[in-house]
Amino acid sequence: MDSQLAPTLNNLQTGLEAFKNNEIDLEKEYPAIAEYMQVVFSRPSFQLTSLPKSILEEEWEKARNRLIAFDSKQPDMSAYFPQ
């Protein structure tokens, strides 16, 4: 088990579920990763040390709101970067 990758994948899965309505079907598009996640997430060591999804969702919501607030304070640069 990769102790850095597992929490990152947990964040990915939580974000996809909470904010992207599962736009990416990990089982269909990335079956090896989905299988790895299933094996790792079922380990007692992972379950005992990972944050509950509700806390992850709450913290990601805060981060998203900070990003939105930051973006709204930026000057309009569209004239400098035409489409």
Phi, psi and omega in degrees: 000134177269113186286351174261322182289320184302311178296327178295317177294326176296318175298318179301310181298317180298316179296318178298318181290315188279324190242343184239011179048040179053045180303327178257121178273097184299321181295325181276314186274333182222067187298325180293320178292317179299320178294317178301315180299317181298317180293312183294315183293340179274351180291135178303323180297323178289315182298325181285336186250353181270151178286150175297148181303326181298322179288318177301315179298317180298315181292321177293324177297317177299314180297318179296320179294322177295320179295317178298317179296319179296314180298324182289342180270352182281145178292155178285113182254011186298331179294333182272345182229073182295151181287000000 
